[in-house]
Amino acid sequence: MPPEDVAVRPTEDEITTIVNWIASGAAVEGPEPATIDRGFYITNQERQFWSFKPVVRPSLPRVKDPTRAANEIDLFLLEKLESAELSFSDQASKEVLVRRAYLDLTGLPPTPSQVEHFMLDSQPDAYVRLIDDLLSSPRYGERWGRHWLDAAGYADSEGQTDSDAERPWAFFYRDYVVSSFNQGKPYDQFIREQIAGDELVGADRSNLSPEQVEQLTGTGFLRMVSDGTGAGAGSDEGRNAVVSETVKMVSSSLTGLTVGCAQCHNHRYDPISQKDYYRIRAIFEPALNWKSWVTPQNRKVSLYTSADREAKAKVEEEIKSIEAERVKKQQAYIDATFEKEIAKLPEDVQQSVREAHTAAGKDRTDEQKALIKKYPSTVVTPGNLYLFDRAASDDLKTYTEKQTKLREALKPEEFLRVLTEPAGEPPVTYVFSRGNFDSPLDAVEPGELSVISGLASMEIPHNAEQVNTTGRRTAYAELLTSGNHPLVSRVMVNRVWAHHFGTGIVDTPGDFGFLGGRPTHPELLDWLADEFVQSGWDIKQLHRIIMTSTAYQQTSNRNAQGNQIDRQKRLLWSMPVRRLESEAVRDGILAVSGMLDEQMAGVPVPVMADITGQWVIGKENLNAGRPGPVIDMKGQQYRRSLYIQVRRSRPLAVLEPFDLPELAPNCTKRPSSTVPTQSLELLNSDFVTAQSRFFAVKLTKQSQDIEHQVSQAWRTAFGKEITDEEKEEAISFVTEMQEVLTKEYESRQLNDDPIIDAVAVFCQALLSSNQFLYIE
């Protein structure tokens, strides 16, 4: 019993229950072993926990009304709905479906012409073809690549220190992810490249093929956690932190487990021992050897081929030859100019001045120094030659220009930010007492968690000669993608489901353990997981089957019975309404205003502090430590948010209020809050007001008629037609606003356009509304 001073105590009924349980023999639900070995023990009950059991394809359930089922997904959902005396809602309108599909698959709202095209398509397969078109769009990879980058903890800076050092080549991994989704790369291949791409390539990286570049780039996944070891945080503690954070990121993103809890002790809740944790760590430690550490700036591979290196050597040799010729000619010009200046002096001092210049500086007498000072025109140097002989200076510039042109013609050397494993004997991994690296205990061999090892075995080679490494990560990747691992396929299909419905079948995508959520539809989860593997790990096919279900196509309307039984819509009797993520809010505003720059890939657009101290898009231009003149971004500021630099210490002001994730080390589920700062941002942000005006200018160029302007604004922002009542209110609002602004501008003698500004205010109201910010 708790001590007397403990405030929260069991009730009398609870005490009676415990007493009776003990008196009856203290039986537990599962069978208990006759004896328990010393150390860590996994009970049969723990092994039978739902997420540790093998994925078994269930038979399809029988339902009372199979006509409501468009595919197998609906049968599993209907089984539970019917048991709760519920059913699906009506199908959503085509206007709702087309906007839902565009935002889900591309992260951008459909244009009025795209909506109209779908509305006029009366063919039975119109919706299926729409999905296929969107899955083929390059915008798809940007949208779903962003989701994966959350799980990977993608950032363009190292974190850890105040300098938050930039990662110059991290963007290649971002582009690899986008390209992988657009290609429809099978998920098992995607995993293998990210876990062991360097081992797939082999030891020779001097002439990488496009396929090898892709495989190597994938290992950027293992370089995403915060790493300050190259900028002041290079202690043993800092190095071990990188290793442990990498293990956390990999486990939560791929297997949905919080193994980090077992770093210091056996997991309090999940059947994961401390030894298990270090067995996983041993898989990665040969490449992340904390005792023989490689700093971030040295973990890179050049994309130069032998031909590139040969071409560069030839150019450098030519540049060297040109430079030698330039220096020789420069000296000749200097000597000739010197003689001309000497000749201008009185004859009786010419020889003395010449000797003064000939003498080495340290050997000059005071008299010689005085002579040079007296006749400064005789001091001819490379820096002042142009003052004496402009033609000579211009001639020498031609040599410099030749060198510059040769350098510019060279293919720039680029690098991949990768994880590679040095050859040689791998380090021994030890269990650390209470996680303290200064207190090593027993050595461990690499391996999978004990609770899983019986389902998906892994053979770890000591050294894989063909790749000149241990081959541990390749073996681990093969285990994960074998199709027998109980977690990998479940975790991924659950993540995709969550992005389509707002909540996963398991509502904790990064925790499939005992403290995580339980699946609302476990049989459906297993059916999807098996279907995913059987399809060849085809993510696009997974989208198709989810989006063609009745559940996905239903309206989001509520009813009294559904609210009473399942207010959170976990049974999916109605489509959940979801708020757009921060990036999709910004991208949608740019798309609607007509300013979105669809340029893909490449160096991220930088962020800087403005005069108020908030982080905005721009090139940092400090003047005596303060922001200097704004540098023209030449339209780069209008690129998709995916391509804006992700600095850990510099969250973009326009994104931050909308639950921009904190990567510690990654984000498996974004929160979705509703807070006043979101409305304040939409009301006062320079970005939103500027885009609202661009939107208004676009509308007024199309027509000067207010009715047309508000109708087109509605179509563009919401993807549907405005009702007569809404149109009447909108016209009245814009008209009154024009009158107010006209009077104000006249009284203040301003030349601003009250018509455009009135429409801009209306546009800002649309962009700030729930209809724009939410997926219906």
N, C-alpha and C positions, 0 to 999 in steps of 0.2 A: 504494500500500500504506500501511497505517496506520504512524505513527511507532513506533519501538522501544518507547517507554514506555507504549503503549496496551495495557491488560490484555486486552480482548476482541478477539481476532484471528481472521481467517478460517482455517478448517482447510485442510490440504493438498489435500483433495478439492475444496473450494470454490475454492481458488486455481487448481487444474487446470481446473476448469469454466470459470472466467472467461478463462483463457489460451486455451483451445480456442475459446471463443466469439469472442474478438477475432481469433484466427487465421483463423476461418472467415468473417470479414467483419462480425461484430457485427450480425447481422440481428435485427430486432425483429418482434413479432407482426404489427403492422399496417403498411400502406404508409407510407412517409415522403415528405414533399414534396421536390421538386427544390430549391426555395429556401425560405427562411423569412424573412418580413418582420421588420423590427425591431419590437420591442415584444411585446405579448402575442399568443400564437398558440394556437389550439385545434386539436388534432390530430383526424383523422377517428376515431381510436380513442376519444378522449374524447367526441366527439359520439355515438358508438355505445354509450356506457355505458348500461346498462339503464334508469336512471331518467330519462335525457334523451331517450330515444327515444319517439316518439309511442305512445299507448295504442292497441293493435290488438286487437280482440276475437279470441281464438284459437278454433279449432274444438274441439269437445268430444273428449276422448281416448277411445279404446276400451279397455275393461278386461276382465279375464278373468271377473270376477263382478259384473256390473252390478246384480244383485239387492241388493247391499249399499248401493247409492247411492239416497238419498232425493231428492236433487236434483243440480244440476250441480256444486256445490261438491265433493260426494263423488267425482265422477268424476276430478277433478284430483288429489284426495288419494289415491284408490285407485291411480292410475297409478304414483305413487311408492312407495306401500306395497307393491304387488305386485312392483315391481322389487327391493324389499328383502326380499321373501318375508315380508311382514307383511300384516295386514288390520285392520279395525276391531275393537274389543272389542264385547262384548255390549251391548245397550241397557240403560241405567240404569233402575232401578226408578222407578215413578211418584212415590214419596216423594222420591227424589233429584232428579228432574226438576223437580218443583214448587218445591222449595227453591232449586234452581239458577236457575230462571227468575225467581223473586221477587227474589232477591238481585242478579241481573244487571241486571234492568230497573227495580227500585224501590229497591234498596239496603237493603231491610228483609226480615226473615224472615217466612214466611207464618205466620198464626195456625193453631192446631189446626183450627178450623172451615174455614179456607180449604184446608188440606191434605185434610181429610175430603171437602169438596165435590169436589175434583179426583179423589180416589181413587174416589168413587162414580159419577163421570161415565164411563160405559162407551161413549160415542159415539166413533166413529173420529176425529172432528175435535176431540176434547176438548182435546188439547194445543195445537192451532192456535188454538182459541178462548181458551185461557188466555193465550197470547202476546198476542192482540189485546186482551184485557181489561187486561193489564198495560201495554200501550202506550197505552191510553186513560186510565190512572190518572194523577192529578196528581203522584203520587210518581215517575213515570217522568222527568218534566222535572227534578225535584230531583236524581235520581240521575245522569242523563246531563248535566245542566247543570253539575254539580260536575266531571265529567270535562273539559268544555270550559273551565271557569274555570281549571283547571290550565294548559291550553295558552295561555290569555290572560294568565296571571299575575295573576289577580284579587286585590286586597287592599283593605282599608278604611283603609289608612294610606299615607303618602307614602314613609316610609323616609328614607335618606340622612343625616338628622341625629339627634341624641340625642332630640329631642322626638318624632320619628316622628309628625308631624302627622296627625290623623285626616282622612279624606275623607268629609265629611258626606253627600254625595249619591251615592256610588259604588254603593250597594245597588240603585239603579234599573237599573244594567247587569246586576247579578246576576239581578234579577227578570226582566229582558228575556230573558236566556239561558234561564232556566227556562221561561218562557212560550213561547219560540220552539220548544223541544224538545217541549213539550206540544201546541202547535198542529200539529206536524208540518211546520213551515216548511221549504220546500226549502232545501237547503244553499247553492245558488248565491245565493238571495235573502239568506240569512243572511250570506254573505260581503259582498255588495254593501252591505248596511246597515251592517256594521261598518267597512268600508273607506271608504265615501263616503255615509253616511246624510245628512249635512248637505247634500251636493250634490244628493241626491235631493229634499230638502225645498225647497231654494231659499233665496233671501236673506231673504224675509219670514217671520219667526218670531213674529209678534205674535198670531196666532190659529191655533195648531197643532191639526190634527185628530188623532184617536187614531192613525191610521196614520203621520202625520208625527212624532208623539211617539215612536213605536216606532222609526222610522228614525233619528231623532236620537239616541235612547238607545243604539242599536247602536254609535255612534262612541265610546262609552265604552271599547270594545276598544282604541282607540288612546290611551287615557288611563290604562292600567293599570300601566305600568312605574313603577319608583321615581322620584319627582320631588321633590327637596328644594329646588327653586328658589324656593319661597315661604316657606321657613323657614331661611334662613341658607346655602343652597347655591346661590345665584343667580349664581354666576360664569359666565363664558363656558364654562369647563370643565364645570360642572354642567349647563348648558343643552345643550351638545353631547352629554353623556352620555345625556340623556333621548332625544334624536333617535336616537343610535346604538342604544340599548337597544330603542327602538320598532321599528327596522328588524330587529333580531335576533329580537324576539318575533314579528313578522309573518311573517318568512321561515321560522322554525322551525315555527310552528304551522300555516301554510297550505301551504307548499311543501316543508317538511322539509329545508331546507338551512341550513348554518352560514355564512351570508354574512359574519358579523362578522369572520371571519379576514381578509377582504379590505379591511378598513378602513385598514390601515397598509401593505399590500403585496399583490401578486397572491397569490391563495389558493395555499398550498403544495401542495394535493392536488387540489382540485376546479378545473374550468376556469372560474374566476370571477376576473376581473381587478379591480384596484383601481378602475378606471374603471367597471366594472359595478356595484360596490358603491355608488358615488356617483350613478350613474344611478337606482338604486332609491331612494336617499336623496332625490334631487331630486323624486320623486313626492310625498313627505310634507313636504318642507321649506317650501313655501308656508304650511302650517298650523302648522309647528313651526320658525318662523324664528328661529334663535338670535340674530340681530342685532336683532330686534324682538320680544323675548320677551314672552309673556303668562304670568303666574304661575298656578298651579293654581286659586287662589281666584277668579280672574277668567275662567277658562275654563268658564263655565256659561251655561245658557239658562233663563230663567224659564218656568214652565208657566202663568203667568197669561195669560188672554185679554184682549181689549179690554174685554169685559163685566166681567171680574174687576177690572181696573184702574179702570174707571168706578165699580164698586160700592165699591171701596176708597176712592176719592177722595171719594165722597159720605159714607161713614162717617167718614172723617177730618175732613171739613168739619163734620159733626154733632158729632163729639167736640170739635173746636175751639170750636164754639159753646157746648157744655155747659161746657167748661173756662172760657171767658170769663165765663159766668154764675156758675160756682162761685167764681171769683176775686173777682168783684164782690160776691157775697154774703158771702164770707169776710171781705173788708175791712170790710163793713158790720158784721158780728158783732164784728170786732176793735175797730172804732171805738166801738161801743156798749159793749163790755166795758171799754174804756179809760176812757170817760167815767164808768162806774159806779165804777171803781177810783179815779179822780181825786176823785170826789165823797166818797169815804171819808176823804180826807186833810184835815188842818187847812186852813181857808180861806186862811190867809196864805201857804201854799206851793203851792196848786193851780195858779195861773197860772205860777209859776216851773217847776214840774215839767212842765206842758204844753209850755212853751217849750223846755225841755231835750229833750223827745222830738221836737219839731218840727224842731229843728236837725239838720243833717246830722252824721253821726258824726264826720267829720274836723273839723267846725267847732265842736264842743262845747267849752265852756270846762271847766276843771277843776271849777268849782263845779257846772256842770250834770251832769257825770259823777258827782260825789259825790251829787247829789240823786237821780239814777236808781238809784244803788247803795243809797241809804238807803231808797228806796221801791220795792223790786223787784216788788211786786204790780202796778205800773203798766206793767211790761214784758209786753205781750200780743203774742204772735206766732202764726203759723199752727201752729207746733209745740207750743205750750202752751195753745192756746185751749180744748182739752178740759178742762183743769184748772179753768177759770173757768165754762164753759158747756157742759155735757154735751149738752144738747139741740141747741145750735148745731153742735157737733161731729158729732153723729149726722145732722143735716140735711145737712151738707156731704158726709158719706160716701155719701149717696144719689146725689150727682152723680158721685162716683168709681165707684160700682157701675154706674151707667148707662154710663159710658165703658168699663168692663171688659167688660160684656155685649156692647156693640157690637163691641169688638175680637174677643171670642171668637166672635161670630157670623160674622166675616169668614172667608172661605176662606183657609187658610194658604198663603203663597206658597212653592212648592217649585221646585227647580231640577234640571236635568239636568247631569251632569258629562259634557261632550261635547268633541269636537274640531271646530272650525270654522275656516274659512279667511277671512281678511280680504280685502276687495276691494282692487283696485289692482295695480300691477306686481309680479309675483312676484320673489322674490329669486333671484339667480344662485347656482347650486350649483357649488362648485369641488372638485376632487380635492385632498385635504390631503396634503402630503408627510409620509409616515410617520404619517398620522393626526393630525398636529398642525394644529389649526385656525388657528394663527398663521402657517402656511406654505402658503398656497393656491397651487395650480399651475394646470392648465388648467380652464376652465369645461366643464361637461358638461350635456347635455340629459337629461331624464327618459326612462327606458326599461327594458325587461326585460333579463335576463341574455343575453349574446351567444349562449351555447350553446343557448338556448331560442328566441331571437327568430325563427329560421327556421321554427319550428313553430307559434308563436302570436304573431302580430304585433300591435302596439299603436300606434294613432295618438294622439299626445298633443297636444291643442289648447293654444295659448299662453294663451288665456283663453276660458272658456265663458260667453258673455254671458247665457245663460238662467239660470245659477245664480250669476252675479257672482263666479265663482272661476276658477281655472285649469282645473278639470275633470280634473286629472291623476289623482286617486284614483278617479274614476268610470271613466276609461279603463282604469286598472289593474285595477279590480274586474271590468270586462267581459272583460279578457284572462284573468284567473284563472278566470272562470266560463264561458268560451267553449266548454268541452268539448274544446278542442284543446291545452290546457296539459298537459304530460306528467306533472306532479307533483301537482296539486291533488286530483284524484279518487283517485289512488293513495294519497296521504298520509291522506286521510280514511277510506277503507275499511280501510286498514291499522290506523288508530287504533281503529276500532270492533271490528275483529277482535281486536286485542290486549286490549281490555277484556272480550271474551267468552272468550278462550282463555288469557289471562295473558301471552302473547307474540305480537307481530305476525308476519305473514308476513315482514316486515322487522323485526328485533328492535331497531332504533334508530329509533323513530317520528319523532324530530326531526332525523335525519341520513340522507338518502337519497343522500349523496355517496360519494366513493371510500373514505372512512374508516368509513362506516356499514356495517351488516350487509347481506348479500346476501339477496334473497328466497329462501326455501326452496321456494316454488312460484310462480315468476314468471308463468306462464300463468294461474294462478288469480287472482293479484293483478290482472292486466290484465282478466280476464273480469269480476271484481267491479267494477273501476273503470269499465269500459264499461257494465255493467249498472246501476250507480249513476247514471251520467249519463242513460242511456236511460230510467230510471224517473222522471226529473224531479228528480234529486238527492234522492230520498226516503230519509231516514235510517231511518224506521220500516220501510220495505220491506226495507232492508238487514238490519235485525235479524231480520225474519221469515225471510229466506232462510238466514241463518247458523244461527238457532236451530232450524230445521226440518231441518237436515242430519243425517245419521247421525253425522257427526263430533262434533257438539255434543251429541247425545243419548246417546252411548255412556257406559259406566261408566268410572270412573277407576282401576279395578283394573289392577295390573301383572302381567306374566308374564315368564318367564325370557328368552324369545326377544326380546321387545320391549326389555327392559332391556339386553340384550347389543348389539343393533343400534342402538338410538336411546333411550338412557337419559333424555335431556331431553324426549322426546316431541315433537320438532319435526315429525315426520312425522304426528303425531296418530293413532297407533294406539290411543291411550287418552286419555281426557279429562284434561288437566292439572289438578291440584289447586291452587287459588289462595287466598291469604290475603286476607281483607277489608282494605280500606284503613282508615286511622285513623278517618275519619268514620263509615264503615259499622259499625265495631266499636262506637263509642259509640251510634250510632242504634239498632243492633240490641239493645244492652243495654236502652236506654230502651223499645223496643217490647216486649220480652219482659217487662220489669218492670211494664208497664202504665202507665208515666208519660210516654210520648212525647206531646208537644204538637204536633199536626199543622198549626198555624197557618202559613200561607204568607206569603211576601213581607214587605216593610217594613223598618224600621230594624233594623240588626243588634243582637243581644244583646251588651252590652259585656263586656269582660274586665278583670280587676283582679289585683293581687298580694295573696295572702293573707299571714298573719303569718309563714309560712315562706319567702316570697319566690317561690313558684311561681305561675304564671298560672292563674287560675281564672275561672269565669263570675261576674260580679257588677259592680255599680256602684261605681266607685272613690269612697271616702269617707275622705279623709285627714284626720287630726287631728294638727296640728303635724308634718306630714310622715310620720306613721305611720298604718297602717290603722286607721280608726275602726270604729264599729259596722257590722255587715253590714246592707245595705239589702234589704228583702224584694223578691225578683224577681217575685213573684206568678205563679209557674209558668213564666216565660219561660226559666228555666235548663234546661227540659226540651224546648226546641225542637230541631229537627234541626240537626246540626252545620253544615250549609250556611248557616244563619242566625246563627251565632256570628261575632262580629267577627273579621276576619282582620287582626291587627296584626302588622306585619313583625317588630317587636321583642318581641312578646308571644305566643309559641306556647303554645297551651292545653296544660297539663300532661298531661291525660288523653289527648290526641291525639299528642303529640310522639314517644313511644317507637315508635309504629307508622308510622314513616317519613313524618311530615308533611312535605310538600315545602318546600324553600327556593326562593323565587321570585326567580331571578337570571338573566334577568328573568322567566322562566316555567318551567313543568315539562312536558315532553312525555312523560316516562316516570317513574313513581314507582318507587323501589327497593322491594324486598320482603325485608326482613331478618328474621332470627330471633335476637334478642338477649335476654340476661337481664333487661334493664330492662323488657321487655314483661311478663314474668311477675311481676316485682316490682310493676309498676303495677297489674296485675289483682289481686294479693294484698293490696296495702296502700292502694290509692287510696280516699279517702273516697267518691268518686263510685261506684265499683264496689261497695263494701260497703253503701252506702245503697241502691243499686238492687237489690242482692241481697235486702235486707230487704223492700223494697217487693214484690219478686217473691214472697217467702215469705209475706207478709201476704195477698197475693192468693190464693195457693194454700190457705192455712189457712182463709180465708173460704169457699172453695169446698167444702172437706171437712176433717174432723178426722182422717180415716183416712190413715195414713202411706203405705200402698200407693197410694192415689189421688193423694196429693200428689207422690210421686216419679214416678209415671207421667205425670201432667199436666205436671210440670216438664220431663220429657224431651220430651214432645210439643211443648211451647211453645218450648223452646230449640233443639231439633234437628229438629223437623218430622217426626218418625217415632216409631214405637212402641218402647218399651223391651223388650228381650228378658228372658226369665225369669231368666237368670243375672245380667244387669245389675240387674234389679229386686231380686233377693235381696241383692246387694251394697249397693245404694242404701238399702234398708230397714234393713239391719244398720248401715250408717254413720250414718244419721239417728237410729236408736234409741240407739246408743252415744253419739252426740254429745249427745242429750237428757239421758242419764244423767250424763255428765260435767258439763254446764252446770248441771243441777239441783243437784248437790253443790256446785259452785263458788258458785252464787248463794246457796245456803243458808248456806254457811260465811262468805260476805262480807255476808250480810244484804241482798242486792240484790233489788229488785222486778222485775227483768227477766224476760221470758217465755222460759224455756228451750226451749219447743216451737217457737216462731217462730224463735228464734235458731239452733236446730239445723237447721231447714229452710233458713234463710238461708245457713248455711255450705255446705250441699249445693248451693244455687242458685249461690253464688259459684264453686264448683268447676265447675259446668256452664258458666258464663259465661267461665271461664278456660281451657276445654278446646279442643283443636284442632277438635273436632267443631263447636263454635260459631264459632270464628275463621276457619275455612276453608270455601270452597265446594267441595264434593266433585265 
